[in-house]
Amino acid sequence: MPTTTTYLTTREVADRLQVSPTTVRTLVATKGLPTYRLGNRLRFVAAEVDAWARARGSRSVDTAAAPASETDDYRAEIIRLVDTAPTLTAAQCDLIRAVLGSAPVAQTQ
C-alpha cells in the first residue's frame, strides 16, 4: 500500500523547532536542514526534520506530531541502506574527507 508524505511549511517547521521562519531558512542554507522546493516555496518532511533536529540534540522537536509508523519506516529504510552499502576504499574515504573539508584532495595520476 503506497504511503503519502505530508509536507510541512516553513512556518510549521518554525513552530516545531521553536524558531522563526527566517531561522528555518538559515538552517536550510547553512546547517543542512532537509528541504524540498516546490516552485519557489520550501517544503519539509516531518520525519526528516525531526531526525535532523535529534541529531543535533534539539529538545524542541514535537515527536508526537510524527506518526510512529512513519518514523519506524524511515529508520528501517536507513538501516537497510547502511547494512547493504559496500565498504569504501581508502581513496574513496580520502575523497569524501576532502569534499567535506577535512583534508586536501590528493591528485592522482
C-alpha positions in Angstrom: 0.0 0.0 0.0 1.6 3.3 -1.0 2.2 5.9 1.7 1.7 9.6 1.2 4.1 12.1 2.6 2.7 15.2 4.2 4.9 18.2 3.7 5.3 21.0 6.3 5.5 24.7 5.5 8.4 26.9 6.7 6.0 28.3 9.4 5.1 24.8 10.6 8.8 23.8 10.9 9.5 27.1 12.7 6.8 26.2 15.2 8.0 22.6 15.5 11.6 23.8 16.2 10.6 26.8 18.2 12.5 29.2 16.0 11.5 31.9 13.5 10.8 31.2 9.8 13.9 33.3 9.0 16.0 30.9 11.2 14.4 27.9 9.4 15.6 29.3 6.0 19.1 30.0 7.5 19.2 26.4 8.8 18.4 25.1 5.3 21.2 27.3 3.8 23.9 26.8 6.4 23.2 23.7 8.5 21.7 21.2 6.1 18.1 21.1 7.3 16.5 18.8 4.7 14.0 20.5 2.4 12.3 20.2 -0.9 11.5 23.1 -3.3 8.0 23.1 -4.8 8.2 26.1 -7.1 9.6 28.9 -5.1 8.4 27.5 -1.8 10.2 25.3 0.7 8.5 22.2 2.0 9.7 19.7 4.7 9.0 16.1 5.6 8.2 15.9 9.3 10.3 12.8 10.0 13.3 14.3 8.2 13.1 17.5 10.2 12.7 15.5 13.5 15.7 13.3 12.7 17.8 16.3 11.7 16.9 18.1 15.0 17.5 15.0 17.1 20.9 14.5 15.5 21.8 18.0 16.8 20.4 17.4 20.3 17.3 19.6 19.9 14.7 19.2 22.6 12.2 21.4 20.8 11.0 18.7 18.4 7.4 17.7 18.8 7.8 14.0 18.5 4.1 13.4 18.9 3.5 15.2 15.6 5.1 12.4 13.6 3.3 9.1 13.4 5.4 6.3 14.9 4.9 4.1 11.8 6.3 6.8 9.5 9.4 7.3 11.8 9.8 3.5 12.1 9.6 3.0 8.3 12.1 5.8 7.8 14.6 4.2 10.3 14.1 0.8 8.8 15.0 2.1 5.4 18.1 3.9 6.6 19.3 0.7 8.5 18.7 -1.3 5.3 20.7 1.1 3.2 23.6 1.2 5.7 23.7 -2.5 6.0 23.8 -3.1 2.3 26.2 -0.3 1.4 29.6 -1.5 0.1 32.8 -0.9 2.1 34.6 2.2 1.0 38.2 2.1 -0.2 40.8 4.3 1.4 40.9 6.5 -1.7 37.1 7.0 -1.5 37.3 7.9 2.2 40.1 10.4 1.4 37.9 12.0 -1.3 34.9 12.2 1.0 37.0 13.9 3.7 38.3 16.3 1.1 34.9 17.2 -0.2 33.6 17.7 3.3 36.5 20.0 4.0 38.6 17.9 6.5 41.5 17.2 4.2 43.0 18.4 0.9 42.3 16.4 -2.2 45.3 14.4 -3.3 45.9 14.5 -7.1 46.1 11.0 -8.6 47.9 10.4 -11.9 
